């Protein structure tokens, strides 16, 4: 269980690091777009991201990860 959590965290850090390393200006544009969104829309977006993450973890577990 801990191994799977560490694997997932490592993969997230790799993807996040790639975004910052390969497209830093895109990150700035996305942060500006987020600043312009109303807080409620950001909450909904965050909730959808959490739900998507749970679904992906569940699917991975069902496939034997």
MOZIMO-V805684 format. One record per residue. OMEGA is omega in radians with two decimals (999 if undefined). Layout:
# MOZIMO-V805684
[[OMEGA] [OMEGA]]
This chain:
# MOZIMO-V805684
[[3.13] [3.11] [3.12] [3.12] [3.11] [3.09] [3.14] [3.13] [3.10] [3.12] [3.10] [-3.14] [3.09] [-3.12] [3.12] [3.14] [3.11] [-3.14] [-3.13] [-3.11] [-3.03] [-3.07] [-3.11] [3.13] [3.08] [3.09] [3.12] [3.12] [3.14] [3.09] [3.08] [3.11] [3.10] [3.12] [-3.10] [3.13] [3.06] [-3.10] [-3.13] [3.11] [3.10] [3.10] [3.12] [3.11] [3.10] [3.10] [3.10] [3.09] [3.11] [3.13] [3.10] [3.11] [3.10] [3.13] [3.13] [3.09] [3.12] [3.12] [3.11] [3.11] [3.13] [3.14] [3.03] [3.14] [999]]
